[in-house]
Amino acid sequence: MDKNAVWSELVLEISNCRRCRLSESRTRAVPGEGSLNAKVMFIGEAPGRSEDEAGRPFVGAAGKLLNELLSSNGMRREEVFITNVVKCRPPENRDPLEDEILSCSHFTNSIIQLIQPSIIVTLGNHAGRYVIEFLGGSRWYGVSRMRGNVYKITLFGKETLVIPTYHPAAALYNPAPRKALEEDFKLVTSKYRELTQNEVKAKERRRTLLDFMR
Ligand code: URA
């Protein structure tokens, strides 16, 4: 099955999911969106009111900041992939509970395995803990201590760079996390460029070798 077909099936499964209590109060599930060939994946916390209405991730105030951070670093929203650790809105925008994150993990993991990103940027504590601790098996010490670093983690058999940062909502009215987010997005961009350049070099090496063998 090609990636588009797998994604369409996942969207359908997520939209009809009744694995946890969040399905009872949601308007629409929010599976995620972006390029299925994205090298960079962003994982947030949970849909808010705007996302629950639209069925799309990060379309409210935090989404506006995420878009700004992407575009000021030369990335387009369509070329990355964006999802959340829970796909349905928690009532009153409360934090997602551990059992809800785990109920949704089947989908989160399937999305990571489908996209196979080279870089995962976790936004906030819930996503950071899920990827670093639950999937990666390393201890999570909280976003303020872990952010600003790159963690090389093997996820589903693929070496992945995980870059934890603050959730954009935390930075909306606070200058310190905003500055940290800006720094961390620069780090993401530089790792992304490094990866792309290495890929170009590897392609050139393969071509030279092939020319030599002809
Ligand atoms: N906050 C999140 O964590 N995810 C969204 O999709 C929107 C706001």
Residues whose N, C-alpha, C, O or C-beta is under 5 A from the ligand:
A	BS01	URA	G44 E45 A46 P47 G48 E51 P57 F58 A62 N84
